[in-house]
């Protein structure tokens, strides 16, 4: 079995191309995922930024939500940025009508917590598990995590708020590392996918 993982990016809405580039730099085979059958063909999946309500509704419409939930529940590695973090939350503090989540991380997330589009900002974030300098985080209408359960590990905080969390094979950040040219978070996720593949092959 090749050591190169196949990692999909949910390509229903959001900054898909930037994630594909970052994953390729992290030595993964990256491909867009839009259909239910494509969920079964990847070793891991990125849920990109965008508009969480729109992504949720499109995932249901395209028949992707159900198989995605099943694979995450079965332990497929998954990484959510910004809107993707909201999708991975077991609970949203202020969901829009009809908004569903994939779940996978025992956390409560507040949508748009850092402000509106014109209040977007960049900040250096120290992320546990990332060696070297702080990660430059781009926060665009970003959520933050209000609370985590015992199984979830806080990896980073900014201004007193939780902005990066991991629970098992699920990873989530409030910010967009794919927009900065610093691909260390994607490399961390690719390593998670490799470790999961190795464990399954034993």
FENJOCOR-V234185 format. One record per helix or strand of 2 or more residues. SS is the DSSP state (H for helix, E for strand). FROM is the first residue (numbers start at 1). TO is the last residue. If there is no record, write none. Layout:
BEGIN
[[SS,FROM,TO] [SS,FROM,TO]]
END
This chain:
BEGIN
[[E,6,10] [H,16,25] [E,29,33] [H,36,39] [E,44,47] [H,52,61] [H,64,73] [E,77,81] [H,83,88] [E,89,92] [E,105,110] [H,117,119] [E,121,125] [E,135,139] [E,144,148] [E,153,158] [E,161,167] [E,170,173] [H,177,179] [H,184,201]]
END
